[in-house]
Amino acid sequence: MNKSRTQNTKRIFSSGILNQLLNTVFPFINRTVIIYSLGSEFAGLSGLFSSILQVLSLADFGFSMVIVAYLYEPIARNDRDAINRILAWIRKIYYIVGCAILSIGALSTPFLTHFIHGSYPDSINIYVLFLIYLFNSGISYFLFAYKEVLLIADQRKDIISNIHSVVKVCVNALQFLVLIVFKNYYLYALLLIFGTIISNLLVNRVVKKRYPYLNISSGKAVITADVKKELIGLMINRLSNVSRNAFDSLIISSTLGLVAAAIYGSYYMIYNAVMGFTAIISGSMQASVGNSIVVKSEKENFGNLLDFSLLYSWITGWCSVTMACLYQPFMKLWVGEELMLSNTDMLLFAAYFYFINMNHMRNQYILGNAFWWKLKWAYLAEAIGNLVLNIILGKLFGITGVLIATILTIFFCNYLMCNKVLFREYFKDLSIGLFYKQQFYYLFVVAFAGLCVYLICQNIESIILRGIICIVVPNLMFALLFRPCSRWKSSMEIVRRFLKIK
């Protein structure tokens, strides 16, 4: 990466880390208060509503991701007319999407009880509560969320992260006070809307200041046929993502009840928090990789992919090993044994984490090339396969079956099928065999190190001592076992440049 791309990546990475820390700590504190002051069923309701709204968010098809890819070139050329046209189009689409989400959500409200097995809190009106969550989900589409794509494409996602961080601190602090003082879940939910509105207003103010030439109202809201085709592909990608995440909670809630959904949700919250940190690493490189695809050769980009994959496998592998060793003692301290999963399910969560992260570095090159339409069959296979297996295995084996279904479809559909398309369409003359050889070696190293550290920790009760072991032992093993890899030197050079070590 050249100097400017490295600086942008570091800036986005730093702001993203801060934002993710806040997204982890405050919701964790508030979820703890909810569980102990209101009950685990309230935590299950929150997860259920979030899952339903994830399904409804399919309506936006991930438009912003496509638009970001198509903004790289006009931003590089400083083509202001093109930028205005693209933003005018995405604003028009967002208005339509907002109406669709609110309408479909409102029509779905009478059927909420069908997603809940057994009882739910009788001290609250679940329909009113859902409508509050629904309004919060839809309001951004009518405000200024569409302007965020310009900042992302201009490699200034750090500005968005900083805005969200400030608002997150304020909103979560107020939510904490509401839960402690009033124990009022309605007010807790209403504060989400307040935060969404403030974030949108701040983004709008920053964009107007940084890009004074913007005159979106004058831009003709049109887009090319190629972009529309890619949007269809991305819609299918969104479907696969929803089937992987939101449908898991829906199926658990409808078959096992809100308490089981709350237990799964607590583990998923930790999983998602760690995932958020690793996603910052890959996401902060998004614009840089997009730029690199434009200005560098396929061979150079393939070398970068191999280098990034080694580093990312180290990071995500360490996270997976640490999760496997610290999950259970942490959950025991946090929610107690009665709200814990089995060791088998916990290990499946750790495996789920690593397998999904095997895709993230590769996904930057899919995003940079806007290959969603070319990958439509892979995404569709994952969506259908995951939903069918979730229903079948979930009914047969409960949460264990849901996790197994997700892992299987991630590996066979998302990983293998998408890799094949990327190498067929972009890395045409380069070896997919070399890529797989390195990827599966990394998987072997992580599994071997994970087994060793897990067995060591089984006889240790202290979570602090386990944490020290997880910091030292797997990283020493990774350093020893990754060193023979052909990309070791070039990968370490990236680290030195990033840290400015000479």
N, C-alpha and C positions, 0 to 999 in steps of 0.2 A: 504494500500500500504506500502511496506517496505521502508526503508530509501533511498536506492539507486533509487528505482522507483519514489519516491516522489521528490528527487533531480533532476532527469532527467525531470520529468514533469514540475517542476518549471522553469528549464532552458529553456525548449522548449516554455513554456508559456510566459516567459519574452521576449524572442527574437521574438516570434510570435506577441506579442502586439506591439512592436516597428515597426515591418515590416508592420503590418496592419495599424498603424497610418500613416505611410508614404504612403501606398497604398490608404488611404482615403483622406489625405490632398492634396497631389500633384495632383492626377487626378481631384479632386474637383476644385482646382484652375484653372487647364488647361481647364476643361470643361466650367467653367465660362467665361474664356477668349474666347474660341471658340464660345460660344453662343452670346456674346456681340460684338465680333470683326468680326466674320465670318458669324454668323447666326445659328439659331436652326436646319436648314437642315443639316449642317455639323455635328452637334452632333448626328442627326438621322442617318447619313451615318456611323458614327463610330460605333454606336450600331448595325446597320444592318450588317456591315462587321464582327463584333465580333460574331454575332449570326450565320452567315453563316459558319464561321470558327469553331464555336462550333459543328455544325453539321458535318463538315468535320473531326473534331477531334475524331469522333466515330471510325475512322480507327485504333486508338491505343487501343480501347476496354478497356482502363484502365489497361493495362498490369502491370504497376508499382505497383498498389495496390495489385494485386495477388502476385507478386514477393516479395513484402515486407513481406507478411504473411508467405511465404515459406522460407524467409531468417532468421526468428527468430531462428529456431532450429540450422542450421549450424553455425550461429554466436555464439550462446550459447555454442556449442561444439568446437568452433574454427576450424571447418572443412573447411580449406582453399581451398581444391580441389572442394568441393561442391559450395563454394561461387564463385570461378572462372567460374565453369560451368554455374551457374545460370546467372551471369553477361554477359558471352559470348552469352548466348541465348537471353537475353533481348536486347543486342546490335544489334544482327542480326535482331531481330524483329523490332527494332526501325528504322533501315535502310529501311526495307520494308515499314513500316508505313509512313516514311517521303516521300518516292517516291509516295505512294498512295495519300497522302494529296496534294502534289504539282501537281500531274497529274490530279486528280479529280477537284481540285480547278481551274486549268488552263482551263479545259474543261467546267467548269461552268461559266467562265468569260463572254462569250457572252450573257448569259441569265440574267445578273444582273438587267436589267431594269424591268424584270417580277416581281421582289420582291419589286418594288417601285410603289406606287399608286400616280399618279399626277406628279408634277415636282421635279427636283433635281437641285443642283447648276450647272449652265452652265460655271462657271469659273474654273472648274476642270474636269479632265478626270477620271471618276469613275472607268474605267477599269485599268488604270495605278495604281491608288490608291489602288484598291483591290489587285492587284498583289504584291504591297509592303507589305500589311497586310498578304497576303498568304505566301510570302517568310519568313516573321518573324515567322509565325506559324509553318513552316516546318523545319526551319534550325536547331533547337535544336535536332531533331532526328538524324542528321548527325554529331553532335558534342558529347557532354559528358553528356546530360541530364540523360541517363540511369544510371550513377554512383550515382545519388542522392538517388536511392533506398537503397543503402548500408548504407548511413548516416541515412536515416529514420529508417531502421530496427535496426540500432545500437543505437537508441534513441539519435541521434545527429542532429535532424532536425533543431535545433537552429543554426547550422553552415550555413545551406542553407538559413535560414531566414536572418541571418546577412549579408550574401553575397548579397542577393536580396535587402536588405535595403540600403546598400551602393550604389549599382548600381542604384536603384530606385531614390535616391536623385540626383545623377549626371544627369541621363537621363531626369528626369522631370524638373530639373532646366534648362537644355539646351532647352527642349521643350518649356518652358515658355518664354525664351528669343527669340526663333524662332517665336513664335506666336506674341509677343509684337513688336519686331523689324521688322521682315520680313513679318509677316502674311502669311506665306507660309506653307500650310498644307502638301505638299509633304515632306519638310524637317522634319516637326513634325513627320510624319509617319516613315521616314527613321531612325530617332533616336531610334525607337523601335528595329530595327534590331541590331543597335550598342549595345544597352543594353543587348539583348539576347546573343550575341556573347561573350561579356565580362563576363557575369554571368557564362556561360558554361566553359570558360577558368579558371575562379577562382575556380569553383567546381572541375574541373579536377585536379588542382594544390593541393587543400586540400586533396582530396581522395588519390592521389599518395603519399603524405607525411604521412597521417595517416595509410594507409594500404600498406606498401612497398612490402608486399608479393603478391600483386595482379599481376597476369600475365594472363590477360584475353585472349590474343591471343593464349595461350596454352590450354585454357579450351575447352573441346568438347561441342559445342553448342547444347546440348540436354536437354530435360525436360520431366518429367513424364506424363503419360496419365491423372493422376488425376489433375495435374495443367492445362493441356489443356482443360479439361472439365470445370474447374472452370472459365477459361478464357471466355468460351462461355456464362456462366451465368453472368459474369461481363460485357460482351458485351451488354447483354440485359439490365443490370442495367444502363449502360452508355446511352443506347437508351432512357430509361425512364427519366434520368436526362436532356438529350437534349430536349426531348419533353416538359419538364416542363419549361425550361428556354429559350433556343434559339428559339424554334418555336413560343413562345409568341410574341417576337419582329418581327419575320418574318411575322406572320399573321397580326399584327397591321400595319406594314409598307405596306404590299400588299393590305390591305383593307381600311386603313384610311390615309395612307401617311406618309412622313418622319417627319412632324411636330408632328403628334400624337405619332410616334415612339420616337421622342425626348422627349416629355412630359412623356411618360411611362418610358423612359430610365433614366430621371432625378430622378424620384421616385425610380426606381429600383436601381440606383446607391447608394442612401441613404440606402435602404433596404439591398443591398449587402455589404455595408460598415459595417453596424451593424452586419450582418450575419457573416462577416469575423472575428469580435471579438469573437462572441460566438463559431464559429467553431474552434478558437484557443484553447478554453477550452477543447472541445471534442477531437480535433486533437492532442493536446499535451499529451493526455492520451492513444493514440492509441497503442504505443509500450508497455506501462505499462500494459494495459489491455491484450494485446497479451501474455505477459509474465505471467500474473496472471492466464490466462486460462490454461497455461501449468503446473504451479506449485501448483495451489489451486483447491479446490473442487468446484463442481457446486453450492452447497449451499452457500459457501462463496462468490462466484462471483455473485450469485443472490442477496445476501445482499448488495454487493457493488453497483450493478446496481440500487437497490432501493435508496440507499444513494445518489448516483450520480444524480439520476433522480430528487430527491427533490431539491437539490442545483441548478441543471441546470434549472428546472422549475421556480425557484425563479429568476434566472438571466434573462432567456429569457422572462419570464412574465413581469418583470420590463421593459425590452427593448420594448416589445410590447405595454405596457401602455404608455410609454414615446413617442414612435412613433405616437400613436393615438392622443396624445395631442400636440405634437410639429411639426408634419409633415407640416401642412398647414401654420402656421405662418412663419416657416422657408422657405418653398418654395415661399411664397409671397415676403419675403425679398430677396431671391436669384434670382428667375427668373421672378417674377411678376405674377399677376393674370391671364394673358392671357396664361401662360404656366403651369397652375395648373389643377389637376384632381378634380373631385367632392369629397365631403366629404365621400360619399359612397365608392368610389374607394379607397380613402385613408384608410378608416377603413378596407377594404378588404386586403390591403397591410399589415396592422398590424396583421390581422388574419392569412394571408398567412405566415407571419414570425413565429408566434407561432406554427402553425400546422406543418410546416416543421421541426421545432426544437424539436417537440415531438419525432422525430425519432433518433436524433443524439446520445444520450447516448446508446440507444439500438443498433445502428449501429456499435458501437465499438466492441460489442460482435459478431455481424455478421462478421465484418472484421477479428477479431481475430480467428474466426473459419473457415474462408474462405467458407462461405455458399452461395456463389453467384449462383451456379448451383441449389441448393435446392430451391432458391428463384426466379427461372427464370419465373415462371408463374405470380408471384406477380409483378415483374418488367415489364413483357410483358403487363399485364393488365393495369398497370399505363400508359405505353407508348402509347398504342392504345387508351385507354380511354381518356387520356389527349389530344391527337392529334385530335380525333374525336370531343370531346366536345369543344375544342378551336375553331375549324372551325365553328361548329354549333352555339355555344353561342357567339363567337366573331363576326360573321356576324349579329346575331340578336341584341346583346346588346353592341357591341364594346369592349372597355377595361374592362368594368364591367363583361362581359361574359367570357373573357379570364381569369380573376382573379378567378371567381367562378369555372370555369372548373378545374383550377389548384388546388384549395383548396379541391374540392370534390375528385379528384383522389389521392391526397396526403393522405387524411384521409382513404378512403375506400380500396385503393390498397396498398399503401406503408406502412401505419401505421397498419391497422388491419390484412392484409394478411401476412405481414412480421413478425409481432408479433407471429402469430399462428405457423409459421414455426420454428422460433427460440425456442419457448417453446416445440414444438414437437421434435426437433432434439437435443437441448442442455439442456435446463432447463426442462428435461423430468418429473421429480418427484416434480416439484415446481409449485406453484399456479399462473396461468396466471390471475385468478380472482383477486388475491391480487394486482398484478401489475396494472390491469385496475382500480381497486378501487382507488388506489393512484393517478394514472394518471388523471382520470376524476375529482377527488377532486381538484387536482392542477389546472385543466382547469377551474373548477367552481370558485376557488379563484381568479385566474387571470382575468376572465371575470367580476366578481363582483367588484374587485378592479378597473379594467379598466373603468367600467361604472361610478363608483363613482368619480374617478379622472377626467374623461372626462367631466362629468356634471359640476364639480367644475370649470374646465378651460374654459368652454364655455363663461362665463361672464368676462373673464380676457383677456385683449388685450396684455399685456406685455409678451413677450416670455421669459424674464428673470424670472419673477414671476411664469410663468407656469413651467419653468424648476425647480425652487426651490420646487414647489408643487410636481412635478414628482419624485424628489429625496426623499422627506420626506414621503408623504402620502402612496404611494403604498408599500414602504418597511416596514412601521409600520404595515400596514394591513397584509402583508405577514408574518411578524414575529408573529403577533397575531394568524392568522388563520392556519399557518403551524405548530405551536408549539404542537397542540394535536396529530400530526402524529406520528406513531410508530417509524419512522426512524429519528425523530428529533435529539435525543441525539447522535446517531452514525454519523449523517450527520455533526453536529456541531463539533464532534471530528475530522472529516476529515479536516474541516476548521482550527481548532486549530493546527493540525499537519502541515498543509500546511503553516500557518503563524508563526509556532513555538511559539504559545501561550500556556503557561503552566497553 
